[in-house]
């Protein structure tokens, strides 16, 4: 007879110590058992790759949304991916969930000698420098090839995030503009080069120069203390809200985009008028909120 899995009833938040983690491991082991879930049993590290990314992005959305209950749920979904892959590792004999926990616990202790040892680090900058120094020492001790300053950055990071992290990494070894003025001048220089590429009508060159402009803008964002990924996400959200207003007005006044195709397309001036309406409504709402 299969034992039912009773729901976990956590204690009050202040009293929680993570003691329910083994319950999730036990549940995942049951799903992957010979008589478990057919879908779960078919999964591999590779097939789960996309879910890790999706769940991480949903955690970010929940953080941005500010709903802590939603964040709690999404963190659980992400944790499931960790436990799922740890159990796949156990099944093939390479590692298991306890190895995963032991690895991160050991890393945290080693890389916080100012907390668990005798070193002193009074600023975040010192902590980060020590982290990179200890990390390099660990790789050397384990006989691993030195991957360099940028070797540890994941290639699957969103491009803007990866660009900003590249800038942060190289700045730790002094490869950086001394202040925001140098970074801002670089943006102007790269835009001029992009203009030259556009004038040449060389698609390959345009792509190259456009990438340089984007990279320079991300560096400028870093110098200004702005998260480039977050800034672009906010702009996309703003554009989406305004376009939804445009779409609603087109539906209301013209029957929708589908009824206006080919020569009967709505003019840009008409659409831009609805766009300006959306902006005015936003400004009005912002003023009312500020009262």
N, C-alpha and C positions, 0 to 999 in steps of 0.2 A: 504494500500500500504506500502511495506517495504521500509524504508528510506535507501538509499545507504550509505555505509561507505566510505567516501572520504579518500584518503591517508593522513597521518599526514605529514605536512611540517614543520619540526623543524626549529627554528631560528638558527643563527650562534652559534657555540659551546660555545663561551664566554658568550653568552646571555641566555643559556639554564638554566632553573630552575626546570626541571622535571614536567612541567605543563601538559604534554601530557599523563601522567600516567593514569588519569581517562578515557582517550580514549581507552586504552587497557582493562580496567575493563569493560567499556561499550560494547566493541566488544565481550569479553568473555561471558558477560551476554546474548548477542544476540545469540551466538552459543549454549548456554545452555537453551534457551527458548523452550517452548513447540513445536514451529515450527522451531527450530534451527537445528543443525547438529546431525543426529542420532548417529554417532560414539562418538562425544563429550558427548552426553547425557548418553551414556552407561558407561562412565568412573567412577571409584571410586578412593579413596585415594590409595588403594592397587594396582589397575591396573596402576596407574600413577607412582608408585614407581620406576620402571625400567627406565622410561623416565627422571626422575629427575637425576638419576645417569648418564645416557647416555649424557644428555645435559651438566652436570657439567664436565664430561670428555672431551667433545668437546670444552668447554671453555678453559680447561687446554691445549689441543692440539693447540688451536688458540694462546694462550699466548706463548707457546713454538715456534710456527711457526713465530711469530713476525709480522704477518699481522694484522694491526689494523682494517682494514675494516672487515676482517674475524672475529676478536674478537668482534666487534660491533654486527655482525649478531648472533654469538653464545650466547652472553650475552642476546640478545633479546629472543632467544629460551629458555634460562634458566629462564628469567623473566616470560615468558608465563607459565611455570610450577608453579611458585609462585602464579600468578594470578588465574590460573586454579584451584589449590587446595583451594585458598581463596574463590573462588566462590562456590566450593563444600561445604565448611564449612558454607557459608551463606545460601545455599539451605537447609541444615539440621538444621540451627538455632544455630550452635555452635560458629561460629565466621565469620567475613567477611574481605574483603581486608583492610578496614580502621582499623580494630583491629590488623591486621598484622603489618601495618605501625606504629600504635600507640605503639605496644609492642616493636618494635625495637628502635623507637625514645626514648621511656622512658628508655630503657636499656642503650642506648648510653649516655644519659644525666647522669643517676645514676652512671655509671661506668667510667665516665671521670670527677670526681670532681676537678681535676687539671685544667680543661678547663672551666667547668660550675659552679664550686664552689670555695672554698677557699683553698683546699689542694694543696700541691706542689709535683710535680713529675718531676724530671729533666732528668731521664734516662728511657729507654725502660723497663729495669728490674723492676724499681719502679712501672711503669704503670701496668705491668703484675701482680706483687704482689698485688697491690691495686685492680685490676680486680678480682682476685681470692678471696680476702678478702670480697669485696662487694658482689660477687656472693654467697658466703657462708652465708653472712648475710641476703640476700634476701630469700634464701631457708628457713632459720630459721624463719624469719618474716612471711613467707607464710605458716608456719606449715608443711613444707615438710621435709621428712627424709634426713639427711645428707648423700649424696651419696659418700662421701669420695673424696680423691684427684683425683681418676681416674674415678669417677662415671659419669662425663659429657662427656666422650669420646665416640663417636659413634662406635658401633660394626661393622657397615657396611663400615667403612673406609678401604681402601686398607691396607693389612697387614703390609707392610713396613712403610707406613705413620702412622698407628696406633701405631706401635712399637716405632717410633721416638717420637711421641707425648707422649706416656707413659713415655719415658725417660725424656722428657722435664718437664712433670708434677711432677714426683717424685723428680727431681732435685730442684724444688722450695722449697721443705721442707728438703733439705739437704741429701736425699738418692741418692748419686751419687759419682762416683770416683772424687777425688780432681783434677786430671789432666788426660791427654790422656794416660799416661803410664799404669795406672791401667786398663783402658778400653782395651788397646792393649793386656795386659797380659791375660785378661779374654778371648779374642778371642783364644789365644794359648791353654789355659786350656780347652775350649769347643771343639776345634778341636781334642785334644788328647782324650777326652771322646768320641767323635764321632768315632775316629779310633778304640777305644775299642769296641764300639757298632757294627761297621762293622765287626770286627773280630769275634764277637759272632754270627753273622748272625741272630740276633733277630730283625725282622722288626719293632716291636713296639718300641723297645729301640732305633733303628736307627732313626725313625721318631722323637722321643723325643729329642735326642741329636742334630739332624740336626736343629730342631727348636731353640735349645739353641744357636747353632753357628750363625744362622741367626739373632737372637735377639742381640747377642754380637756384630756382625758386624754393625748392625744398631746403637747400642750405640756408637761404635767407630766412625761411620760417624758423629753422633751428636757432639762428642767431637772435631772432626776435622772441624766442620762447613760445612759439606756436607749434602745435602738432599739425603737420601738413595734411596727414590722412584725415584727421578730425575736421580740419577747416574745409577740405574739399567735400567731405560727407555732409557737412552743414549746408554748403552751397547747393549740392545736389538735392537735398531735402527741400530747400527753399525753392529751387527751380521746379521741383515736382509739385509742390503746393500751388505755385502760380500757374503752372501749365494745366493743372486740374481745374483751376478757375476758368482758364481760357476754354478748355474742353466743355465745361458746363455751359458757358455762355454760347458757344457754337451750337451745342445741342438745343439750347433754349431758343435761340434766335434764328438758326439756320437748319435745324433738323439733324445736326451732327456732321462730322467730317466725311462720313461715307457717302453722303448725298451731294458732296461737292468735290468731284474729281475732274482731272483733265482740265479743259478750258474753263470749267465752272468752279475752279478752286477759289477759296476765299483769298483776298489779297493780304499781303504781309501787313499793310497799314491797318486793316480790320483786326487782324490777330494781335498786333502790337497794341491796339487800343484796349482790348480785353486784358492784355498783360499789364498795362498801366493801371487798369481798374484794380487788378489783384494787388499791385504794389500799394495803391492808395488805401485799400481795405486793411492791408497789413499795418501801414503806418497809423491808421486810425485805431486799430486794435492795440497797438503798442502804446499809444498815448493814453488810452483808457486804462490799460494795465498799470501805467505809471502814476495814475492819479492816487 
